[in-house]
Amino acid sequence: MTDHLDAMSRYEQWTKQPHLASDIQSELEEIRGNSSEIGSRFGSDLDFGTGGLRGVMGAGLNRMNIYTVRRATRGLAEHLLAKGGDAASRGVAIGYDCRHNSALFASVAGCTLAAAGIKAYVSPVLCPTPEVSFAVRKLGAMAGIMITASHNPPEYNGYKAYNEHGGQVLEDDAKDIRTRMLAIDDIFGVPIMDEDAATAAGLLITTPIDVRHAYLKQVVSLVRDISVADEARHQLGVVYTPLHGTGLVPVREAFEEAGYTDVHVLDAQAEPNGDFPTVKSPNPEEPEALEMAIQAALARGADLVMGTDPDADRVGIAVRTKSGQMQLLTGNQVGALLVDYMCTKFAEQRHVSAPIVFKTIVTSDFGAEIARSAGIAIEETLTGFKYIGDRITAYERTGEHELLVGYEESYGYLIAPIVRDKDAVQTCLAIAEMAAFHRQNGLTLVERLEALYKTYGYFREELLSVALDGEDGVERMHKALADLRETPLAVPGLELNYVEDYLTGVRHYVGIERSDESLTLPKSDVQKFVFKTGEWAAIRPSGTEPKMKVYAAVRGESHDDAKRRLADVVAAVDKRIRV
């Protein structure tokens, strides 16, 4: 964070630019004399992390605009050129979602790459995030860029960077891109090529429509279940909402190609719209986001509701029960159902060699228990699908394992390893196939879920976002985390088994003579407390504000027992961190 004088100096530098974009110029005039707003926009730089850039759109170094996009892209270009070889000729695949300025930012990124001599493939239409991951692999590109802010509010946009394997860049690459980006002092001096000149030079290329066709063809061929009868597909009623995002075309086409005939797209939320006018938040994790689709499903007698977020990499669902109501399922529940279904497919069809299931360290153990009982390997990663994608690529090289399912509690899933990111397009089809499969065996997804609970235990989870208000919030957050490292979490009636500290990379056993073990995952400020009866809580701080995320999970002997156990764990954590 810079001081007030530095922020004001940077602001004045922007106002003196002779060829400033008109909208940026107008915003700068509007905030003249507003020291708080100037400090917010110019007091720091929009940071480039492992998720790339994400921020509110507008004028300033701490905002998403054409100049910060140019700067980040120049950093990426220098990062790629430093690798040598054929990086420039292999190029970068670029996609964009429905948000305001997304198409503009994609074009700016392409022309900035062209100015660096790097070929840029830009999608001719808005597209889902997984399609960019697929395009990187299909085109043999050196990297990818997706312009999206996922499920953030309308005023946000973002910039995700992908490596040559189609996965989001990890820490080392992100750090190098960030360093090169921040080394550019003159943000207005970043070279950018004229669009027509870049096209004429063969450096700015429209991504062939064949890429989308190939993506959808592989989604259908790899996800469609040969054991599901066409009649079961015809009978399954689906209401789908893209929540004004990019899912409309690819999800609908995947359903049609697979043979589903009773798919109703919710008209009110069908067309792409960066204002997301019918929802408070275009986030399928939020029950309110699916409310309109649920009402439509009740009216139509549909079996299933699906909603994808704006860049169509995550999906939330609701399922009709035997009583006729629609029941929302959590990411952990859907993940467990998909693991169960895919284990059944593997057992019946043997279509995967040495299968493995990936989950994150804050995802429920429900799916893992199902996979283990089927003899399927399990591997945990840090939070973030980029880590799952990286492990898929690693095993692809060695041939040791092949993906069966990868998932995280935040509604992200992957079935077919044709991409290296979560993919709501293929997951929508996989969920439909799973529902049709169980339907032809006389079960709803809710009934199958209940059967799994009876077999493996009643799993229950909760995610809390705990804000520590006040000027000393950050200080109190760090104190709470330090106190937990000094004195581990205690829950009345439970015996702590071990603590995993991903910042120190150590698993420490409590109350027994057993040596500490090294954790193999990358360093991350996460502490996980695991109790002997299977309950656990994981805590991690926000990197930018006085807020902590708390993940708690239990396994009970009944739904009521699990609810009680979870309340005990959550209460104990809450007491410790609200210092």
Secondary structure as UniProt FT lines:
FT   HELIX           4..15
FT   TURN            18..19
FT   HELIX           22..30
FT   TURN            31..33
FT   HELIX           35..42
FT   TURN            50..51
FT   STRAND          52..57
FT   TURN            61..62
FT   HELIX           66..82
FT   TURN            85..86
FT   HELIX           87..90
FT   STRAND          92..96
FT   TURN            100..101
FT   HELIX           102..115
FT   TURN            116..117
FT   STRAND          120..122
FT   HELIX           129..139
FT   STRAND          143..147
FT   TURN            150..151
FT   TURN            154..155
FT   STRAND          156..162
FT   TURN            164..165
FT   HELIX           171..182
FT   HELIX           187..189
FT   HELIX           195..200
FT   TURN            201..202
FT   STRAND          204..206
FT   HELIX           209..223
FT   TURN            226..227
FT   HELIX           230..235
FT   STRAND          238..241
FT   TURN            243..244
FT   HELIX           248..258
FT   STRAND          263..265
FT   HELIX           267..269
FT   TURN            274..275
FT   TURN            277..278
FT   TURN            284..285
FT   HELIX           287..290
FT   HELIX           291..300
FT   STRAND          304..308
FT   TURN            310..311
FT   STRAND          315..320
FT   TURN            322..323
FT   STRAND          326..329
FT   HELIX           331..349
FT   STRAND          355..360
FT   TURN            361..362
FT   HELIX           366..373
FT   TURN            374..375
FT   STRAND          377..381
FT   HELIX           385..398
FT   STRAND          402..408
FT   TURN            409..411
FT   STRAND          412..414
FT   TURN            417..418
FT   HELIX           424..439
FT   TURN            440..442
FT   HELIX           445..456
FT   STRAND          458..467
FT   TURN            471..472
FT   HELIX           473..486
FT   TURN            492..493
FT   STRAND          496..501
FT   TURN            502..505
FT   STRAND          506..509
FT   STRAND          517..518
FT   STRAND          527..531
FT   TURN            532..533
FT   STRAND          536..541
FT   STRAND          547..556
FT   HELIX           559..577
//
